[in-house]
Amino acid sequence: QVQLVESGGGLVQAGGSLRLSCAASGLAFSLKAMAWYRQAPGKQRELVAAISISGYTIYADSVKGRFTISRDNAKNTVYLQMNNLKPEDTAVYYCAAGQNLATVTRAARYWGQGTQVTVSS
């Protein structure tokens, strides 16, 4: 079955960096658009970044210039490099997969279990 497994979360001070990874199995990774979402306590889940099959990327305004999404099709892995982290970035971060950018940003079919990112001030 399809599995998306996130890793790389943790506790970091404001201004620091983290790199999240999402290892995918059970699907044709190179043929899927991938995305990162996050959900902070008491808030709705929000799209952070997404990457298409061809490598086209989109970002939430709140993370533009600080976060970078990338993919390695040989490793079936999508990454989220997070720099200059802020306390408001604290959330559970989820990996998602879909048929294309429209799908993965609106109605992703596959989800990981999430990894906690905590940014202290």
Accessible surface in RSA format (square Angstrom, percent):
REM  Atomic radii and reference values for relative SASA: ProtOr
REM  Chains: A
REM  Algorithm: Lee & Richards
REM  Probe-radius: 1.40
REM  Slices: 20
REM RES _ NUM      All-atoms   Total-Side   Main-Chain    Non-polar    All polar
REM                ABS   REL    ABS   REL    ABS   REL    ABS   REL    ABS   REL
RES GLN A   1   179.62 100.4 122.29  89.4  57.33 136.5  67.15 142.9 112.47  85.3
RES VAL A   2    39.49  26.0  18.53  16.8  20.96  50.5  18.53  16.1  20.96  56.9
RES GLN A   3    94.09  52.6  89.73  65.6   4.36  10.4  15.35  32.7  78.73  59.7
RES LEU A   4     8.68   4.8   0.48   0.3   8.20  20.6   0.48   0.3   8.20  22.1
RES VAL A   5    87.00  57.3  83.05  75.2   3.96   9.5  84.73  73.6   2.27   6.2
RES GLU A   6    18.55  10.6   1.80   1.4  16.75  39.9   0.00   0.0  18.55  15.1
RES SER A   7    59.25  50.1  54.82  73.2   4.44  10.2  40.15  85.5  19.10  26.8
RES GLY A   8    37.78  46.6   0.00   N/A  37.78  46.6  24.38  66.9  13.40  30.0
RES GLY A   9    28.97  35.7   0.00   N/A  28.97  35.7   2.32   6.4  26.65  59.7
RES GLY A  10    30.42  37.5   0.00   N/A  30.42  37.5  30.34  83.3   0.08   0.2
RES LEU A  11   133.91  74.6 100.74  72.1  33.17  83.4 100.74  70.7  33.17  89.3
RES VAL A  12    25.18  16.6  19.35  17.5   5.83  14.1  25.18  21.9   0.00   0.0
RES GLN A  13   136.38  76.3 133.82  97.8   2.55   6.1  36.15  76.9 100.23  76.0
RES ALA A  14    50.59  46.5  27.24  42.0  23.36  53.1  27.65  38.9  22.94  60.8
RES GLY A  15    49.46  61.0   0.00   N/A  49.46  61.0  22.97  63.0  26.49  59.3
RES GLY A  16    21.77  26.9   0.00   N/A  21.77  26.9  20.86  57.2   0.91   2.0
RES SER A  17    58.67  49.6  38.96  52.0  19.71  45.4  22.46  47.8  36.22  50.7
RES LEU A  18    34.63  19.3  29.72  21.3   4.91  12.3  34.63  24.3   0.00   0.0
RES ARG A  19   131.51  55.2 117.09  59.7  14.41  34.3  34.04  46.5  97.47  59.1
RES LEU A  20     0.00   0.0   0.00   0.0   0.00   0.0   0.00   0.0   0.00   0.0
RES SER A  21    27.16  23.0  27.16  36.2   0.01   0.0  12.90  27.5  14.26  20.0
RES CYS A  22     0.00   0.0   0.00   0.0   0.00   0.0   0.00   0.0   0.00   0.0
RES ALA A  23    51.77  47.6  48.87  75.4   2.90   6.6  49.03  69.1   2.74   7.3
RES ALA A  24     7.48   6.9   0.00   0.0   7.48  17.0   0.36   0.5   7.12  18.9
RES SER A  25    53.44  45.2  51.02  68.1   2.42   5.6  43.42  92.5  10.02  14.0
RES GLY A  26    57.99  71.5   0.00   N/A  57.99  71.5  26.70  73.3  31.29  70.1
RES LEU A  27    28.92  16.1   3.88   2.8  25.05  63.0  15.82  11.1  13.10  35.3
RES ALA A  28    52.14  47.9  34.85  53.8  17.29  39.3  46.41  65.4   5.73  15.2
RES PHE A  29     4.10   2.1   0.43   0.3   3.67   9.6   0.43   0.3   3.67  10.5
RES SER A  30    49.47  41.8  45.61  60.9   3.86   8.9  21.89  46.6  27.58  38.6
RES LEU A  31   104.81  58.4 103.50  74.0   1.31   3.3 103.50  72.7   1.31   3.5
RES LYS A  32    27.89  13.6  27.89  17.1   0.00   0.0   7.42   6.7  20.47  21.8
RES ALA A  33     0.12   0.1   0.12   0.2   0.00   0.0   0.12   0.2   0.00   0.0
RES MET A  34     0.00   0.0   0.00   0.0   0.00   0.0   0.00   0.0   0.00   0.0
RES ALA A  35     0.00   0.0   0.00   0.0   0.00   0.0   0.00   0.0   0.00   0.0
RES TRP A  36     0.00   0.0   0.00   0.0   0.00   0.0   0.00   0.0   0.00   0.0
RES TYR A  37    18.54   8.7  18.54  10.5   0.00   0.0  15.30  11.5   3.24   4.0
RES ARG A  38    14.92   6.3  14.90   7.6   0.02   0.0   2.44   3.3  12.48   7.6
RES GLN A  39    72.49  40.5  68.05  49.7   4.44  10.6  10.85  23.1  61.64  46.7
RES ALA A  40    21.60  19.9  18.16  28.0   3.44   7.8  18.54  26.1   3.06   8.1
RES PRO A  41   118.81  86.6  91.04  83.0  27.77 100.9 103.15  85.2  15.66  97.3
RES GLY A  42    92.51 114.1   0.00   N/A  92.51 114.1  46.01 126.3  46.50 104.1
RES LYS A  43   141.68  69.1 129.34  79.4  12.34  29.4  82.66  74.4  59.02  62.9
RES GLN A  44   163.16  91.2 148.25 108.3  14.91  35.5  53.01 112.8 110.15  83.5
RES ARG A  45   116.44  48.9  91.46  46.6  24.98  59.5  11.78  16.1 104.66  63.4
RES GLU A  46    74.73  42.9  69.56  52.6   5.18  12.3  29.44  56.9  45.29  37.0
RES LEU A  47    46.05  25.6  35.80  25.6  10.24  25.8  35.80  25.1  10.24  27.6
RES VAL A  48     1.07   0.7   0.54   0.5   0.53   1.3   1.07   0.9   0.00   0.0
RES ALA A  49     0.00   0.0   0.00   0.0   0.00   0.0   0.00   0.0   0.00   0.0
RES ALA A  50     0.00   0.0   0.00   0.0   0.00   0.0   0.00   0.0   0.00   0.0
RES ILE A  51     7.53   4.3   7.53   5.6   0.00   0.0   7.53   5.4   0.00   0.0
RES SER A  52    16.11  13.6  16.11  21.5   0.00   0.0  15.99  34.1   0.11   0.2
RES ILE A  53    78.09  44.4  66.62  49.6  11.48  27.7  66.62  48.0  11.48  31.1
RES SER A  54   106.38  89.9  63.36  84.6  43.02  99.1  56.31 119.9  50.07  70.1
RES GLY A  55    34.72  42.8   0.00   N/A  34.72  42.8  17.58  48.2  17.14  38.4
RES TYR A  56   140.33  65.5 131.02  74.5   9.31  24.2  96.29  72.4  44.04  54.3
RES THR A  57    46.44  33.0  32.16  32.6  14.29  34.0   9.55  12.8  36.89  55.8
RES ILE A  58    56.99  32.4  52.44  39.1   4.55  11.0  56.99  41.0   0.00   0.0
RES TYR A  59    52.83  24.7  35.26  20.1  17.57  45.7  31.35  23.6  21.49  26.5
RES ALA A  60    25.72  23.6  15.06  23.2  10.66  24.2  25.45  35.8   0.27   0.7
RES ASP A  61   120.40  84.3  97.77  97.3  22.63  53.5  38.16  89.8  82.24  82.0
RES SER A  62    63.47  53.6  40.30  53.8  23.17  53.4  50.61 107.8  12.86  18.0
RES VAL A  63     0.24   0.2   0.24   0.2   0.00   0.0   0.24   0.2   0.00   0.0
RES LYS A  64   120.94  59.0 101.19  62.1  19.75  47.0  56.94  51.3  64.00  68.2
RES GLY A  65    87.68 108.1   0.00   N/A  87.68 108.1  43.81 120.2  43.87  98.3
RES ARG A  66    25.47  10.7  20.88  10.6   4.59  10.9  19.63  26.8   5.84   3.5
RES PHE A  67     6.00   3.0   0.00   0.0   6.00  15.6   0.00   0.0   6.00  17.2
RES THR A  68    72.94  51.9  72.15  73.1   0.79   1.9  43.68  58.7  29.26  44.2
RES ILE A  69     5.09   2.9   0.00   0.0   5.09  12.3   0.00   0.0   5.09  13.8
RES SER A  70    47.46  40.1  45.67  60.9   1.79   4.1  33.45  71.2  14.01  19.6
RES ARG A  71    38.37  16.1  12.27   6.3  26.10  62.1  12.84  17.6  25.52  15.5
RES ASP A  72    43.34  30.4  39.28  39.1   4.06   9.6  13.30  31.3  30.03  29.9
RES ASN A  73    65.15  44.9  49.66  48.0  15.49  37.3  19.62  47.2  45.52  44.0
RES ALA A  74   101.45  93.3  56.02  86.4  45.43 103.3  67.93  95.7  33.51  88.8
RES LYS A  75   137.38  67.0 116.28  71.3  21.09  50.2  71.26  64.1  66.12  70.4
RES ASN A  76    55.34  38.2  55.34  53.5   0.00   0.0   6.67  16.1  48.67  47.0
RES THR A  77    13.22   9.4  13.22  13.4   0.00   0.0   4.82   6.5   8.39  12.7
RES VAL A  78     0.00   0.0   0.00   0.0   0.00   0.0   0.00   0.0   0.00   0.0
RES TYR A  79    26.91  12.6  26.91  15.3   0.00   0.0  14.23  10.7  12.68  15.6
RES LEU A  80     0.00   0.0   0.00   0.0   0.00   0.0   0.00   0.0   0.00   0.0
RES GLN A  81    59.87  33.5  59.79  43.7   0.08   0.2  29.78  63.4  30.08  22.8
RES MET A  82     0.00   0.0   0.00   0.0   0.00   0.0   0.00   0.0   0.00   0.0
RES ASN A  83    61.80  42.6  61.80  59.7   0.00   0.0  18.49  44.5  43.31  41.9
RES ASN A  84    80.81  55.7  76.69  74.1   4.11   9.9  20.43  49.2  60.38  58.4
RES LEU A  85     1.24   0.7   0.00   0.0   1.24   3.1   0.00   0.0   1.24   3.3
RES LYS A  86    78.49  38.3  78.24  48.0   0.25   0.6  31.13  28.0  47.37  50.5
RES PRO A  87    54.70  39.9  47.62  43.4   7.08  25.7  48.08  39.7   6.61  41.1
RES GLU A  88   120.56  69.2  94.39  71.4  26.17  62.3  61.33 118.6  59.23  48.4
RES ASP A  89     0.36   0.3   0.36   0.4   0.00   0.0   0.00   0.0   0.36   0.4
RES THR A  90    33.75  24.0  30.66  31.1   3.09   7.4  29.01  39.0   4.74   7.2
RES ALA A  91     1.35   1.2   0.84   1.3   0.50   1.1   1.35   1.9   0.00   0.0
RES VAL A  92    42.26  27.8  42.07  38.1   0.18   0.4  42.07  36.6   0.18   0.5
RES TYR A  93     0.00   0.0   0.00   0.0   0.00   0.0   0.00   0.0   0.00   0.0
RES TYR A  94    45.88  21.4  45.88  26.1   0.00   0.0  16.92  12.7  28.96  35.7
RES CYS A  95     0.00   0.0   0.00   0.0   0.00   0.0   0.00   0.0   0.00   0.0
RES ALA A  96     0.00   0.0   0.00   0.0   0.00   0.0   0.00   0.0   0.00   0.0
RES ALA A  97     0.00   0.0   0.00   0.0   0.00   0.0   0.00   0.0   0.00   0.0
RES GLY A  98     1.13   1.4   0.00   N/A   1.13   1.4   1.13   3.1   0.00   0.0
RES GLN A  99   105.83  59.2 100.32  73.3   5.50  13.1  41.61  88.6  64.21  48.7
RES ASN A 100    68.86  47.5  67.27  65.0   1.59   3.8  27.82  67.0  41.04  39.7
RES LEU A 101    35.81  19.9  33.16  23.7   2.65   6.7  33.35  23.4   2.46   6.6
RES ALA A 102    53.41  49.1  46.51  71.8   6.91  15.7  49.69  70.0   3.72   9.9
RES THR A 103    42.58  30.3  37.26  37.8   5.33  12.7  24.65  33.1  17.93  27.1
RES VAL A 104     0.00   0.0   0.00   0.0   0.00   0.0   0.00   0.0   0.00   0.0
RES THR A 105    32.97  23.5  14.22  14.4  18.75  44.7   7.47  10.0  25.50  38.6
RES ARG A 106   191.25  80.3 151.46  77.2  39.79  94.7  67.49  92.2 123.76  75.0
RES ALA A 107    70.02  64.4  53.39  82.4  16.63  37.8  62.55  88.1   7.47  19.8
RES ALA A 108    15.16  13.9   0.00   0.0  15.16  34.5   0.00   0.0  15.16  40.2
RES ARG A 109   181.73  76.3 154.36  78.7  27.36  65.2  48.42  66.2 133.31  80.8
RES TYR A 110    49.56  23.1  46.67  26.6   2.89   7.5  31.11  23.4  18.45  22.7
RES TRP A 111    78.66  31.6  54.57  26.4  24.09  56.6  44.80  23.9  33.87  54.9
RES GLY A 112     6.65   8.2   0.00   N/A   6.65   8.2   0.75   2.0   5.90  13.2
RES GLN A 113   164.11  91.8 143.96 105.2  20.15  48.0  61.34 130.6 102.77  77.9
RES GLY A 114    22.18  27.4   0.00   N/A  22.18  27.4   0.77   2.1  21.41  48.0
RES THR A 115    20.26  14.4  14.05  14.2   6.22  14.8   8.45  11.4  11.81  17.9
RES GLN A 116    85.60  47.9  76.96  56.2   8.64  20.6  49.77 105.9  35.83  27.2
RES VAL A 117     0.00   0.0   0.00   0.0   0.00   0.0   0.00   0.0   0.00   0.0
RES THR A 118    48.68  34.6  48.68  49.4   0.00   0.0  36.56  49.1  12.12  18.3
RES VAL A 119     7.29   4.8   0.00   0.0   7.29  17.6   0.00   0.0   7.29  19.8
RES SER A 120    42.00  35.5  35.59  47.5   6.41  14.8  35.31  75.2   6.69   9.4
RES SER A 121   128.83 108.9  68.16  91.0  60.67 139.8  55.25 117.7  73.58 103.1
END  Absolute sums over single chains surface
CHAIN  1 A     6202.8       4718.2       1484.6       3213.9       2988.9
END  Absolute sums over all chains
TOTAL          6202.8       4718.2       1484.6       3213.9       2988.9
